[in-house]
Amino acid sequence: MTKRQKRMVAVAALVAGLALAAVFGFTAFRKNMMYFYTPTDIVEHKVAEHARLRLGGLVTVGSLKRGEGLNVEFTLADCEKSLPVRYDGILPDLFREGQGIVATGQMKDGTFVADEVLAKHDENYMPPDLAKSLVTADGKHSCAPFKSVMRAAG
Amino acid sequence: MIPELGHFALIAALVVAILQAAVPALGVVRRDRRLMAVAGSAAQTQFALIFAAYLCLSYAFVTRDWSVAYVAANSHSDLPLVYRATAVWGAHEGSMLLWMLMLSGWSAAVSVFNRRLPPDLVATALAVLGALSIGFLLFILLTSNPFDLNFPVPEDGRDLNPLLQDPGFVIHPPMLYMGYVGFSVAFAFAIAALISGRLDAAWARWTRPWTTTAWLFLTCGITLGSWWAYNELGWGGWWFWDPVENASFMPWLVGTALIHSLAVTEKRDQMKAWTVLLAILAFALSLLGTFLVRSGVLVSVHAFATDPARGVFILTFLAIVLGIAFTLYAWRAPKFVSQADFALFSREGLLLLNNVFLVVAATAVLLGTLYPLVIDALNAGKVSVGPPYFNAVFIPLTAPLAVLVGFASAVGWKRAKAREVWKRMRAPAAIAVVLGLALPWLLGHPTKLVAIAGGMLALWVIVTALQEIVRRVRARRDRLQGLTQIPRAVWGMTIAHLGLGVWVLGISFVSLYSVEKDVRLGPGQAATLSGYDFLFQGTEPRRGPNYDADHGTVEVRRDGRTVATLTPEKRLYHATGQLMTESSVDHNALRDLYVALGEPIDKNNAAGDWALRVYYKPMMRLVWWGGFIMAFGGLVAASDRRYRLAKLREAATSGAEAAA
């Protein structure tokens, strides 16, 4: 092979490698990309069942119920709507009623079935995704309807 | 008084950094040796000043000086001494000071150990490092000063994040930063080469030990981080593809590529422009990592700083540094195109392939890390890319790398003969295939195709690495002499590749054969997995120095015989009111038995039922051992005498050239 041909081979190898990576990348992306929703989004817009997604909200006070084994059920709410959530597993250390959490899973018969529940490592911490979705038009963290739900429950 | 001194030292360091950047640069332009010589003493003075500031902050922590806002926010009077001393890097401001300490330390090291380099090259490199110092010192002084005072002085501190009160935390951040910041030296040398136009084998030889040293610290740092997460986060994971982990992993991938391309540049005087580009990229990714972690754009365990001003500052700094570096590169790099013959089937050809895979892997990680941020910035929704993406992309990209590593020493420079290579490679290949097939069976695991493939790759890497040593020993009549004559560079490479093999083996088995169970157990009840009975004996209250704990006892039995007694804890830290899971692990080379207390099922439940995580993880240790072995290989390679001797010789020849 001449020097030119060799260089072409090298360039071709590089391009092939990048193309391969791109193919892997995009297939994997399509499969593993998850959108973030709040209970209102789901109740109002009807998310397709079995689509994996992340759901963020505040755990309604007094809604936590334990079942057989490690089964738990609770209600997750934002300012307007709330949604029942089912989870089979160990809740994180910072899971508490009234606190913001993010759950990963899918909708099934009107219930959100979570396979992972995340709460963050700070009492006052809100997951940024959640905090943003709770901000009202005037830019404040007011969540009056939700607070009234909490007061009624507590 | 002491905090003010620290603050003052930082300001003085900024002044010195400005001198370090400006005066030697002027010296290079005017070819004035005296001005160039300022660089070294400025770098050392800067280091001394920053070290003083660092000591002041440590002193404030150790003496519980709550008048310093940062100390009050990250310490507490009950905090044990070792954590008070290390709480300096427990949050953002102190971490940046540690970062600066590392940067000035590396600069001072360059000024001390490279006295025999051409003075203009050292002066330029130190000026570049000085300019980086200016940026970071401004960042600290303007947006995140650890010496800011509190008024009124609080009665007690708010305590260090309990997650960070762990031995792993004591050494993980300094190691990681040593690595991160260490790439600034390669970067500075690359910029100096671009400016001076001198980029030859000698340059590569100067740069190699620095890069290898930075790389080995980064390797240690990442490995320690993984170990810490496993012990401390309470759910037995050792790698999460968390954006912050990715932020340290991307420079590692590019740094690994850089180490290998530097070898080609040194030995064959080729791939020069590419090497320079990698040096710039490795540091660029370190800076990007800092930006990602510090800007608060990430949703992560680590992202404790969420101040947009900081993010904007670092992003601007990043843009300026990279803008200049890439402009310089675009302008000067075409000079470095080499005309020498380049064969694909040769060591340099395979190293080029290795580089392609590593860089593509880094790109894939970058894509997965940045894509959600870009989508968010464009207001196109909130997405997250989970670990399955990274696994799906990363594994097929790195498997060919492991195959390539096996050829490392068998394929020679310039041009290799396929027949000779085959002759050397067929025995290791056969061993890898046969043993790889048998390995799951030998260890009592069910046969899984992927595990077999992983085992084969790992054994292939390990056996070929060992074969090189055996071959070199046999080449001499006196075997002992053969062994002692092996250069450290070869030892280093062999050990690092061995570490890679161990690492691949560990990852393959722990990923495929782990058994993880979340169970609900009352005292006296047992859970069984993989032949082990985990007998829960209940919990009892215990008091630690700054926390209260539920101290659980789990007896692990196999065939009726007690194998281990594990004592996981659930701790409530007083100052922050934060709950922490303290896992308990029994380990040997072949398996980890991991137990963590989840939560009491019901506080009013008289039976005392708990939710427990009970894991069996085969070969978990090999993942970390592999990392440390790789780092040790780097240490051995960086200490090769050749670099020190060569420096003398190069200095002599380049001096002669300059005279001619």
Interface residues (C-beta under 8 A of the other chain):
Chain A: K3 K6 R7 V9 A10 A13 L14 G17 L18 L20 A21 F24 G25 T27 A28 F29 K31 N32 M33 M34 Y35 F36 R54 R66 G69 L70 G89 I90 L91 D93 L94 H121 D122 E123 P127 P128 D129
Chain B: N161 L163 G234 W235 G296 V299 V301 T306 D341 F342 A343 L344 G349 L352 L353 V356 F357 V360 A361 T363 A364 L367 G368 Y371 G381 K382 V383 S384 V385 G386 P388 Y389 A392 V393 P396 L397 D518 V519 R520 K570 T576 G577 Q578 L579 M580 T581 G598 E599 I601 D602 A611 R613
